[in-house]
Amino acid sequence: MELLKDILDQIFRLMIDIDEDIEESWLRPKEGFQLDVDEDEDNVNFGKGCVDRLVSSIGDEIMLPLVG
């Protein structure tokens, strides 16, 4: 059970990975700038897929209490 908790923790960390160092250009974006979120969505979609596969293979009775 602890291993599953550790795996889920790592998956969720990947999904919300935020760089600690913020470039100056990010602090003062040009007027009309729109963030391209495709790269961030890749990590989120990958994480969702990992969690879905874990739930499918291990079973929701075990996984859902760990996710919630």
Backbone atoms as SQL, in Angstrom:
CREATE TABLE atoms (id INTEGER PRIMARY KEY, chain TEXT, resi INTEGER, resn TEXT, atom TEXT, x REAL, y REAL, z REAL);
INSERT INTO atoms VALUES
  (1, 'A', 1, 'MET', 'N', 0.829, -1.197, 0.000),
  (2, 'A', 1, 'MET', 'CA', 0.000, 0.000, 0.000),
  (3, 'A', 1, 'MET', 'C', 0.877, 1.266, 0.000),
  (4, 'A', 2, 'GLU', 'N', 1.975, 1.234, 0.745),
  (5, 'A', 2, 'GLU', 'CA', 2.876, 2.394, 0.789),
  (6, 'A', 2, 'GLU', 'C', 3.490, 2.656, -0.578),
  (7, 'A', 3, 'LEU', 'N', 3.825, 1.596, -1.295),
  (8, 'A', 3, 'LEU', 'CA', 4.396, 1.761, -2.630),
  (9, 'A', 3, 'LEU', 'C', 3.407, 2.461, -3.556),
  (10, 'A', 4, 'LEU', 'N', 2.147, 2.081, -3.488),
  (11, 'A', 4, 'LEU', 'CA', 1.125, 2.732, -4.318),
  (12, 'A', 4, 'LEU', 'C', 0.988, 4.210, -3.960),
  (13, 'A', 5, 'LYS', 'N', 1.037, 4.526, -2.669),
  (14, 'A', 5, 'LYS', 'CA', 0.968, 5.921, -2.243),
  (15, 'A', 5, 'LYS', 'C', 2.147, 6.707, -2.797),
  (16, 'A', 6, 'ASP', 'N', 3.343, 6.103, -2.761),
  (17, 'A', 6, 'ASP', 'CA', 4.537, 6.769, -3.290),
  (18, 'A', 6, 'ASP', 'C', 4.439, 6.988, -4.804),
  (19, 'A', 7, 'ILE', 'N', 3.937, 5.984, -5.497),
  (20, 'A', 7, 'ILE', 'CA', 3.773, 6.096, -6.951),
  (21, 'A', 7, 'ILE', 'C', 2.791, 7.216, -7.278),
  (22, 'A', 8, 'LEU', 'N', 1.658, 7.245, -6.599),
  (23, 'A', 8, 'LEU', 'CA', 0.666, 8.296, -6.840),
  (24, 'A', 8, 'LEU', 'C', 1.240, 9.679, -6.512),
  (25, 'A', 9, 'ASP', 'N', 1.996, 9.769, -5.438),
  (26, 'A', 9, 'ASP', 'CA', 2.617, 11.039, -5.069),
  (27, 'A', 9, 'ASP', 'C', 3.524, 11.542, -6.192),
  (28, 'A', 10, 'GLN', 'N', 4.319, 10.651, -6.766),
  (29, 'A', 10, 'GLN', 'CA', 5.217, 11.043, -7.853),
  (30, 'A', 10, 'GLN', 'C', 4.439, 11.439, -9.112),
  (31, 'A', 11, 'ILE', 'N', 3.370, 10.730, -9.394),
  (32, 'A', 11, 'ILE', 'CA', 2.539, 11.072, -10.559),
  (33, 'A', 11, 'ILE', 'C', 1.933, 12.466, -10.385),
  (34, 'A', 12, 'PHE', 'N', 1.382, 12.734, -9.201),
  (35, 'A', 12, 'PHE', 'CA', 0.760, 14.040, -8.966),
  (36, 'A', 12, 'PHE', 'C', 1.794, 15.159, -8.967),
  (37, 'A', 13, 'ARG', 'N', 3.004, 14.884, -8.480),
  (38, 'A', 13, 'ARG', 'CA', 4.070, 15.900, -8.531),
  (39, 'A', 13, 'ARG', 'C', 4.425, 16.234, -9.979),
  (40, 'A', 14, 'LEU', 'N', 4.469, 15.212, -10.817),
  (41, 'A', 14, 'LEU', 'CA', 4.747, 15.435, -12.237),
  (42, 'A', 14, 'LEU', 'C', 3.659, 16.294, -12.865),
  (43, 'A', 15, 'MET', 'N', 2.402, 16.020, -12.479),
  (44, 'A', 15, 'MET', 'CA', 1.280, 16.730, -13.077),
  (45, 'A', 15, 'MET', 'C', 1.266, 18.218, -12.708),
  (46, 'A', 16, 'ILE', 'N', 1.797, 18.568, -11.533),
  (47, 'A', 16, 'ILE', 'CA', 1.789, 19.978, -11.110),
  (48, 'A', 16, 'ILE', 'C', 3.186, 20.576, -11.076),
  (49, 'A', 17, 'ASP', 'N', 4.108, 19.966, -11.806),
  (50, 'A', 17, 'ASP', 'CA', 5.499, 20.434, -11.828),
  (51, 'A', 17, 'ASP', 'C', 5.558, 21.896, -12.264),
  (52, 'A', 18, 'ILE', 'N', 6.126, 22.729, -11.393),
  (53, 'A', 18, 'ILE', 'CA', 6.269, 24.154, -11.667),
  (54, 'A', 18, 'ILE', 'C', 7.728, 24.529, -11.464),
  (55, 'A', 19, 'ASP', 'N', 8.302, 25.210, -12.435),
  (56, 'A', 19, 'ASP', 'CA', 9.690, 25.640, -12.306),
  (57, 'A', 19, 'ASP', 'C', 9.839, 26.654, -11.185),
  (58, 'A', 20, 'GLU', 'N', 10.900, 26.487, -10.403),
  (59, 'A', 20, 'GLU', 'CA', 11.178, 27.418, -9.304),
  (60, 'A', 20, 'GLU', 'C', 11.742, 28.743, -9.848),
  (61, 'A', 21, 'ASP', 'N', 12.556, 28.653, -10.899),
  (62, 'A', 21, 'ASP', 'CA', 13.178, 29.849, -11.476),
  (63, 'A', 21, 'ASP', 'C', 12.254, 30.448, -12.523),
  (64, 'A', 22, 'ILE', 'N', 11.857, 31.684, -12.287),
  (65, 'A', 22, 'ILE', 'CA', 10.968, 32.370, -13.220),
  (66, 'A', 22, 'ILE', 'C', 11.784, 33.407, -13.988),
  (67, 'A', 23, 'GLU', 'N', 11.752, 33.303, -15.314),
  (68, 'A', 23, 'GLU', 'CA', 12.484, 34.234, -16.155),
  (69, 'A', 23, 'GLU', 'C', 11.839, 35.617, -16.106),
  (70, 'A', 24, 'GLU', 'N', 12.618, 36.621, -16.347),
  (71, 'A', 24, 'GLU', 'CA', 12.139, 38.001, -16.334),
  (72, 'A', 24, 'GLU', 'C', 11.012, 38.199, -17.353),
  (73, 'A', 25, 'SER', 'N', 11.109, 37.536, -18.500),
  (74, 'A', 25, 'SER', 'CA', 10.082, 37.682, -19.534),
  (75, 'A', 25, 'SER', 'C', 8.715, 37.164, -19.043),
  (76, 'A', 26, 'TRP', 'N', 8.704, 36.224, -18.113),
  (77, 'A', 26, 'TRP', 'CA', 7.452, 35.718, -17.567),
  (78, 'A', 26, 'TRP', 'C', 6.852, 36.681, -16.555),
  (79, 'A', 27, 'LEU', 'N', 7.700, 37.458, -15.903),
  (80, 'A', 27, 'LEU', 'CA', 7.215, 38.399, -14.904),
  (81, 'A', 27, 'LEU', 'C', 6.532, 39.600, -15.542),
  (82, 'A', 28, 'ARG', 'N', 6.953, 39.953, -16.743),
  (83, 'A', 28, 'ARG', 'CA', 6.392, 41.113, -17.449),
  (84, 'A', 28, 'ARG', 'C', 6.075, 40.738, -18.901),
  (85, 'A', 29, 'PRO', 'N', 5.000, 39.971, -19.112),
  (86, 'A', 29, 'PRO', 'CA', 4.665, 39.555, -20.481),
  (87, 'A', 29, 'PRO', 'C', 4.182, 40.742, -21.315),
  (88, 'A', 30, 'LYS', 'N', 4.378, 40.614, -22.618),
  (89, 'A', 30, 'LYS', 'CA', 3.907, 41.646, -23.539),
  (90, 'A', 30, 'LYS', 'C', 2.389, 41.710, -23.510),
  (91, 'A', 31, 'GLU', 'N', 1.867, 42.882, -23.820),
  (92, 'A', 31, 'GLU', 'CA', 0.423, 43.059, -23.853),
  (93, 'A', 31, 'GLU', 'C', -0.182, 42.131, -24.897),
  (94, 'A', 32, 'GLY', 'N', -1.258, 41.451, -24.532),
  (95, 'A', 32, 'GLY', 'CA', -1.925, 40.527, -25.436),
  (96, 'A', 32, 'GLY', 'C', -1.329, 39.134, -25.439),
  (97, 'A', 33, 'PHE', 'N', -0.334, 38.887, -24.591),
  (98, 'A', 33, 'PHE', 'CA', 0.323, 37.582, -24.529),
  (99, 'A', 33, 'PHE', 'C', -0.658, 36.509, -24.070),
  (100, 'A', 34, 'GLN', 'N', -0.628, 35.359, -24.745),
  (101, 'A', 34, 'GLN', 'CA', -1.450, 34.228, -24.334),
  (102, 'A', 34, 'GLN', 'C', -0.533, 33.033, -24.139),
  (103, 'A', 35, 'LEU', 'N', -0.665, 32.395, -23.000),
  (104, 'A', 35, 'LEU', 'CA', 0.164, 31.265, -22.641),
  (105, 'A', 35, 'LEU', 'C', -0.203, 30.044, -23.469),
  (106, 'A', 36, 'ASP', 'N', 0.800, 29.406, -24.043),
  (107, 'A', 36, 'ASP', 'CA', 0.607, 28.149, -24.759),
  (108, 'A', 36, 'ASP', 'C', 0.709, 27.027, -23.731),
  (109, 'A', 37, 'VAL', 'N', -0.425, 26.453, -23.354),
  (110, 'A', 37, 'VAL', 'CA', -0.465, 25.482, -22.263),
  (111, 'A', 37, 'VAL', 'C', -0.320, 24.039, -22.738),
  (112, 'A', 38, 'ASP', 'N', -0.030, 23.826, -24.009),
  (113, 'A', 38, 'ASP', 'CA', 0.066, 22.464, -24.521),
  (114, 'A', 38, 'ASP', 'C', 1.116, 21.650, -23.787),
  (115, 'A', 39, 'GLU', 'N', 2.274, 22.250, -23.480),
  (116, 'A', 39, 'GLU', 'CA', 3.342, 21.530, -22.798),
  (117, 'A', 39, 'GLU', 'C', 2.898, 21.095, -21.402),
  (118, 'A', 40, 'ASP', 'N', 2.249, 21.981, -20.670),
  (119, 'A', 40, 'ASP', 'CA', 1.767, 21.640, -19.337),
  (120, 'A', 40, 'ASP', 'C', 0.675, 20.588, -19.405),
  (121, 'A', 41, 'GLU', 'N', -0.163, 20.665, -20.406),
  (122, 'A', 41, 'GLU', 'CA', -1.236, 19.691, -20.553),
  (123, 'A', 41, 'GLU', 'C', -0.676, 18.308, -20.843),
  (124, 'A', 42, 'ASP', 'N', 0.498, 18.221, -21.486),
  (125, 'A', 42, 'ASP', 'CA', 1.112, 16.928, -21.745),
  (126, 'A', 42, 'ASP', 'C', 1.383, 16.189, -20.442),
  (127, 'A', 43, 'ASN', 'N', 1.944, 16.885, -19.451),
  (128, 'A', 43, 'ASN', 'CA', 2.218, 16.256, -18.158),
  (129, 'A', 43, 'ASN', 'C', 0.927, 15.845, -17.462),
  (130, 'A', 44, 'VAL', 'N', -0.076, 16.693, -17.545),
  (131, 'A', 44, 'VAL', 'CA', -1.357, 16.385, -16.903),
  (132, 'A', 44, 'VAL', 'C', -2.000, 15.180, -17.574),
  (133, 'A', 45, 'ASN', 'N', -2.030, 15.165, -18.882),
  (134, 'A', 45, 'ASN', 'CA', -2.639, 14.042, -19.605),
  (135, 'A', 45, 'ASN', 'C', -1.875, 12.741, -19.356),
  (136, 'A', 46, 'PHE', 'N', -0.545, 12.833, -19.309),
  (137, 'A', 46, 'PHE', 'CA', 0.260, 11.643, -19.019),
  (138, 'A', 46, 'PHE', 'C', -0.068, 11.121, -17.617),
  (139, 'A', 47, 'GLY', 'N', -0.146, 12.016, -16.651),
  (140, 'A', 47, 'GLY', 'CA', -0.472, 11.624, -15.280),
  (141, 'A', 47, 'GLY', 'C', -1.848, 11.000, -15.166),
  (142, 'A', 48, 'LYS', 'N', -2.816, 11.594, -15.850),
  (143, 'A', 48, 'LYS', 'CA', -4.169, 11.028, -15.840),
  (144, 'A', 48, 'LYS', 'C', -4.163, 9.607, -16.396),
  (145, 'A', 49, 'GLY', 'N', -3.422, 9.418, -17.473),
  (146, 'A', 49, 'GLY', 'CA', -3.331, 8.087, -18.077),
  (147, 'A', 49, 'GLY', 'C', -2.704, 7.077, -17.123),
  (148, 'A', 50, 'CYS', 'N', -1.669, 7.505, -16.407),
  (149, 'A', 50, 'CYS', 'CA', -1.024, 6.618, -15.432),
  (150, 'A', 50, 'CYS', 'C', -1.995, 6.221, -14.326),
  (151, 'A', 51, 'VAL', 'N', -2.723, 7.189, -13.799),
  (152, 'A', 51, 'VAL', 'CA', -3.685, 6.900, -12.735),
  (153, 'A', 51, 'VAL', 'C', -4.793, 5.993, -13.265),
  (154, 'A', 52, 'ASP', 'N', -5.278, 6.259, -14.462),
  (155, 'A', 52, 'ASP', 'CA', -6.320, 5.403, -15.060),
  (156, 'A', 52, 'ASP', 'C', -5.843, 3.966, -15.194),
  (157, 'A', 53, 'ARG', 'N', -4.606, 3.781, -15.648),
  (158, 'A', 53, 'ARG', 'CA', -4.067, 2.424, -15.813),
  (159, 'A', 53, 'ARG', 'C', -3.901, 1.725, -14.464),
  (160, 'A', 54, 'LEU', 'N', -3.461, 2.482, -13.463),
  (161, 'A', 54, 'LEU', 'CA', -3.338, 1.887, -12.135),
  (162, 'A', 54, 'LEU', 'C', -4.701, 1.438, -11.602),
  (163, 'A', 55, 'VAL', 'N', -5.701, 2.292, -11.750),
  (164, 'A', 55, 'VAL', 'CA', -7.042, 1.945, -11.280),
  (165, 'A', 55, 'VAL', 'C', -7.566, 0.734, -12.050),
  (166, 'A', 56, 'SER', 'N', -7.338, 0.694, -13.347),
  (167, 'A', 56, 'SER', 'CA', -7.814, -0.429, -14.159),
  (168, 'A', 56, 'SER', 'C', -7.125, -1.733, -13.796),
  (169, 'A', 57, 'SER', 'N', -5.822, -1.675, -13.512),
  (170, 'A', 57, 'SER', 'CA', -5.094, -2.915, -13.259),
  (171, 'A', 57, 'SER', 'C', -5.173, -3.378, -11.807),
  (172, 'A', 58, 'ILE', 'N', -5.229, -2.453, -10.858),
  (173, 'A', 58, 'ILE', 'CA', -5.232, -2.828, -9.444),
  (174, 'A', 58, 'ILE', 'C', -6.649, -2.913, -8.895),
  (175, 'A', 59, 'GLY', 'N', -7.529, -2.103, -9.440),
  (176, 'A', 59, 'GLY', 'CA', -8.920, -2.124, -8.994),
  (177, 'A', 59, 'GLY', 'C', -9.275, -0.867, -8.230),
  (178, 'A', 60, 'ASP', 'N', -10.504, -0.415, -8.432),
  (179, 'A', 60, 'ASP', 'CA', -10.926, 0.843, -7.817),
  (180, 'A', 60, 'ASP', 'C', -11.135, 0.718, -6.320),
  (181, 'A', 61, 'GLU', 'N', -11.400, -0.494, -5.804),
  (182, 'A', 61, 'GLU', 'CA', -11.573, -0.653, -4.358),
  (183, 'A', 61, 'GLU', 'C', -10.300, -0.288, -3.593),
  (184, 'A', 62, 'ILE', 'N', -9.165, -0.589, -4.183),
  (185, 'A', 62, 'ILE', 'CA', -7.884, -0.286, -3.543),
  (186, 'A', 62, 'ILE', 'C', -7.416, 1.118, -3.885),
  (187, 'A', 63, 'MET', 'N', -7.548, 1.515, -5.156),
  (188, 'A', 63, 'MET', 'CA', -6.962, 2.774, -5.624),
  (189, 'A', 63, 'MET', 'C', -7.751, 4.007, -5.243),
  (190, 'A', 64, 'LEU', 'N', -9.063, 3.957, -5.289),
  (191, 'A', 64, 'LEU', 'CA', -9.851, 5.167, -5.050),
  (192, 'A', 64, 'LEU', 'C', -9.637, 5.773, -3.657),
  (193, 'A', 65, 'PRO', 'N', -9.544, 4.970, -2.596),
  (194, 'A', 65, 'PRO', 'CA', -9.235, 5.588, -1.294),
  (195, 'A', 65, 'PRO', 'C', -7.868, 6.282, -1.263),
  (196, 'A', 66, 'LEU', 'N', -6.917, 5.788, -2.060),
  (197, 'A', 66, 'LEU', 'CA', -5.586, 6.397, -2.098),
  (198, 'A', 66, 'LEU', 'C', -5.586, 7.704, -2.885),
  (199, 'A', 67, 'VAL', 'N', -6.432, 7.782, -3.896),
  (200, 'A', 67, 'VAL', 'CA', -6.494, 8.968, -4.745),
  (201, 'A', 67, 'VAL', 'C', -7.273, 10.086, -4.052),
  (202, 'A', 68, 'GLY', 'N', -8.305, 9.731, -3.321),
  (203, 'A', 68, 'GLY', 'CA', -9.198, 10.705, -2.697),
  (204, 'A', 68, 'GLY', 'C', -8.669, 11.368, -1.501);
